[in-house]
Structure formats: structure tokens, C-alpha cells
């Protein structure tokens, strides 16, 4: 059976290590929508060792911190669903009061049609900040 997260990066690759990767998703209504994707095809967090669980969550939190630093969103949404793609991944989504679905979930009823504006070099800014946040997290171990 084919898995889109095994068969492709899942977005624009911003950072990667042996355990997981962070990609900028192709979500035009949601600039800055990140996915933290496990590199191995595993379905659930509890299928990971405790050390890998902690490391994956550390990466998710670094992604959140990078988004907050670069984009200053009103809120961050974290979600790990996998109902459609049963490959462990986390959505890290910056939310703004003027985004298309706010205050609803991004998968809910649309409230307006215009996405929140973002800089043209957002992917580069996020990559730099992700590396900074992840280096800082490693230093604190």
C-alpha cells in the first residue's frame, strides 16, 4: 500500500534529522502551516520508544516556537490525526484572527476567503529559525 508521506517529502523540506522532518505544507490559505513527519512508517506515538516520543515532541515544540518567533500568530494549533494518512505526523498551524476559518479549526467551516498575508521568503525565515530553535533544544538536553 502506498503512503504519501513515505513516497514524498510531504511539503517543502525545511529541516530533517534521522527521526523526523519538518516541512512547509502546500496550504495556500495557511502560510506557515508546518508538518512534523516521522521518517519511519509508524502510526501511533505509543509505537515509538520513550526517547523517540520525547524527541518528536521536542521537534514539534521547536516548530511551534519558530512559528511564534517568525509569524507572531494569534494562536498555534497542534494536531496529530492520521485518519486519512496513517503515518505519524503533527500539524503545527499558525492561526490568525483574519485567517479563512478562524475561530473554527482549519478543517471546519470557512468564515472568510482571504488568507493571512505572509512574507515571500517565509520558508527561508522559518528554516533559519527552526535550526536555531532545534540547536537550542539540543543544548538544553
Residue pairs with C-beta under 8 A, 6 or more apart in sequence:
3 41
3 85
3 87
4 10
4 85
4 87
5 37
5 41
5 85
5 87
5 89
6 41
6 87
9 21
9 23
10 21
10 23
10 25
10 35
10 37
10 89
11 23
11 24
11 25
11 26
11 35
12 23
12 24
12 26
12 123
13 21
13 22
13 23
14 22
14 23
14 24
14 34
14 123
14 126
14 127
14 130
15 21
15 22
15 127
15 130
15 131
15 134
16 22
16 39
17 59
18 39
19 38
19 39
19 52
19 55
19 56
19 59
20 36
20 37
20 38
20 39
20 55
20 56
20 59
21 36
21 37
21 39
22 34
22 35
22 36
22 37
22 59
22 63
22 130
23 34
23 35
23 37
24 32
24 33
24 34
24 122
24 123
24 126
25 33
25 34
25 35
25 91
27 33
27 106
28 115
29 99
29 100
29 101
29 106
29 115
30 93
30 94
30 99
30 100
30 106
30 115
30 116
31 71
31 94
31 115
31 116
31 117
31 118
31 122
32 67
32 70
32 71
32 73
32 93
32 94
32 118
32 122
32 126
33 91
33 92
33 93
33 94
33 106
34 63
34 67
34 91
34 92
34 93
34 126
35 89
35 90
35 91
35 92
36 56
36 59
36 60
36 63
36 89
36 90
36 92
37 87
37 88
37 89
38 48
38 56
38 87
38 88
38 89
41 87
42 48
42 87
42 88
43 82
43 86
43 87
43 88
44 82
44 88
45 53
45 56
45 80
45 88
46 53
47 88
48 56
48 88
56 88
56 90
58 137
59 134
60 78
60 90
60 92
61 137
62 130
62 133
62 134
62 136
62 137
63 90
63 92
63 130
63 133
64 76
64 78
64 92
65 129
65 133
66 126
66 129
66 130
66 132
66 133
67 73
67 76
67 92
67 94
67 126
68 76
68 94
69 129
69 133
70 122
70 125
70 126
70 129
71 94
71 118
71 122
73 94
73 95
73 96
74 95
74 96
74 97
74 102
75 94
75 95
76 92
76 93
76 94
76 95
77 91
77 92
77 93
77 95
77 105
77 106
78 90
78 91
78 92
78 93
79 90
79 91
79 93
80 88
80 89
80 90
80 91
81 91
82 88
82 89
93 106
94 116
95 102
95 106
96 102
96 116
97 103
98 112
98 114
98 116
99 106
99 112
99 115
99 116
100 110
100 111
100 112
100 113
100 114
100 115
101 107
101 108
101 109
101 110
101 111
102 111
103 111
104 110
104 111
119 125
